[in-house]
Amino acid sequence: MQLYILRHAIAADRGARWAGHDPDRPLTKKGANKMWKIASAMKDRELTFDLILSSPFRRAKETAEIVAEVFDCVDRLKFSAHLKVGGNRSSLINEIRTRYGTTARILLVGHEPYLSALISLLLSGSQKVSITMKKGGLCKLTVESLRAGRCATLDWLMGPAQMLPRAKAS
């Protein structure tokens, strides 16, 4: 199984700019625009997804919807409460194994620090490996047999700067 892990794009700041409930925080216009570019860069790298599984929180949902639209796979977009802020990683892993176990390429869309702890768990068997997922960052893991422990190999981890084409110097 190829497991891709994507952190949601830039969302409205809590506090002065966003006074609503955290699950309802949307992407900013800048965040959405950047995510369209990142999703296009993902497609240019010839990535493919059999399933996109996202947190139901608005900022992750909007991120996942952009990716699904760019990849023309809106019908493969699903949501999991286990990917939301405060979700349970073991329950997520069990859900993927039982509901999507034969799926070859899965994109997970969610939040920090949850995603870093998930990557650490799958790589080392603990949540102590220090990994930082930038907003719009993407990680690829190869998993032989998914379980809540050491079961994956890190193929790559890219921040949004590595995903986007650089402007040419004049």
C-alpha positions in Angstrom: 0.0 0.0 0.0 1.2 3.5 -0.8 0.0 5.9 1.9 0.2 9.6 1.1 -0.3 12.1 4.0 -1.3 15.7 3.3 -1.7 18.5 5.8 -4.5 20.9 5.1 -3.6 24.2 3.5 -3.5 27.6 5.2 -6.7 28.2 7.2 -8.2 31.3 8.9 -6.3 32.1 12.2 -8.2 31.4 15.4 -9.0 34.6 17.4 -9.1 37.9 15.6 -9.9 36.6 12.2 -11.9 33.6 13.1 -14.3 33.6 16.1 -16.3 30.5 15.1 -15.9 26.9 16.2 -12.6 25.3 15.3 -14.1 22.5 13.1 -15.7 25.2 10.9 -12.5 27.2 10.2 -12.1 27.6 6.4 -9.1 27.8 4.2 -8.0 31.4 3.5 -8.2 32.6 -0.1 -4.3 32.4 -0.2 -4.5 28.9 1.3 -7.0 27.7 -1.3 -5.0 29.2 -4.2 -1.8 27.6 -3.0 -3.5 24.3 -2.6 -4.8 24.4 -6.2 -1.1 24.9 -7.2 0.1 22.1 -4.9 -2.6 19.7 -6.2 -1.6 20.5 -9.8 2.0 19.8 -8.9 1.0 16.5 -7.4 -0.7 15.6 -10.6 2.3 16.7 -12.6 4.3 14.2 -10.6 2.0 11.6 -11.9 0.7 10.6 -8.4 -2.6 8.7 -8.3 -5.1 8.0 -5.6 -7.6 5.2 -5.3 -9.1 6.8 -2.2 -8.9 10.2 -0.6 -9.8 10.0 3.1 -10.1 13.3 4.9 -10.9 14.8 8.3 -14.4 16.2 8.3 -13.1 19.6 9.6 -13.8 22.3 7.1 -10.2 23.2 6.3 -9.2 19.6 5.7 -12.4 18.9 3.8 -11.8 22.0 1.5 -8.2 20.8 0.9 -9.3 17.3 0.0 -12.0 18.6 -2.3 -9.4 20.7 -4.2 -7.2 17.6 -4.6 -10.2 15.4 -5.6 -11.2 18.0 -8.3 -7.7 18.4 -9.7 -7.4 14.6 -9.9 -11.0 14.1 -11.2 -11.8 11.7 -8.5 -14.5 13.3 -6.4 -16.2 10.0 -6.3 -13.3 8.6 -4.3 -13.4 11.2 -1.5 -14.5 9.9 1.9 -14.4 11.3 5.4 -13.2 9.8 8.7 -13.9 11.2 12.2 -10.6 9.4 13.2 -8.7 12.0 11.1 -10.1 15.1 12.9 -8.2 17.0 15.6 -8.1 14.7 18.6 -8.9 11.6 16.5 -7.6 8.2 17.5 -4.7 6.9 15.3 -5.3 3.2 16.2 -8.9 3.6 15.2 -7.9 5.2 11.9 -5.5 2.4 11.2 -8.2 -0.2 12.0 -10.7 1.7 9.8 -8.3 1.7 6.9 -7.5 -2.0 7.3 -11.1 -3.2 7.6 -12.8 -0.9 5.2 -10.1 -0.1 2.6 -7.5 -2.8 3.2 -7.2 -3.8 -0.5 -6.8 -0.1 -1.7 -3.4 0.4 -3.2 -3.0 4.2 -3.0 -4.6 6.2 -0.2 -4.3 9.9 0.4 -5.0 11.0 4.0 -5.8 14.7 4.6 -5.7 16.1 8.1 -4.1 18.2 10.8 -1.0 18.7 12.9 0.3 17.4 15.3 -1.9 14.3 14.6 -0.3 13.6 11.1 3.3 13.8 12.4 2.5 11.5 15.3 0.8 9.0 12.8 3.8 9.1 10.5 6.1 8.5 13.5 4.0 5.6 14.8 4.0 3.9 11.4 7.8 4.4 10.9 9.1 3.7 14.4 6.3 2.1 16.5 6.2 5.1 18.8 5.2 8.8 18.5 8.6 10.1 19.5 10.2 10.7 16.0 10.2 14.4 15.4 8.5 15.2 12.1 7.0 18.5 11.1 4.3 18.7 8.4 4.0 22.1 6.9 0.6 23.3 5.8 0.2 21.8 2.3 3.1 19.4 3.0 2.9 15.9 1.6 4.5 12.6 2.8 4.7 9.2 1.0 5.0 6.0 3.0 5.1 2.4 1.6 3.3 0.0 3.9 3.6 -3.8 3.7 0.9 -4.6 6.3 -0.8 -1.7 8.0 -0.9 -1.9 11.8 -0.6 0.5 14.8 3.2 0.1 15.0 6.3 0.0 12.9 5.1 -1.1 9.5 6.1 1.6 7.0 9.1 3.0 5.0 9.4 6.7 4.4 9.7 7.3 0.6 9.7 11.1 0.9 8.4 14.1 2.8 8.0 17.5 1.0 7.0 20.9 2.2 4.9 23.1 -0.1 8.0 24.9 -1.3 9.4 21.6 -2.7 6.1 20.8 -4.4 5.7 24.1 -6.2 7.7 25.1 -9.3 10.2 27.8 -8.6 10.2 31.1 -10.4 13.1 31.5 -12.8 15.8 34.0 -11.9 16.2 36.8 -14.4 
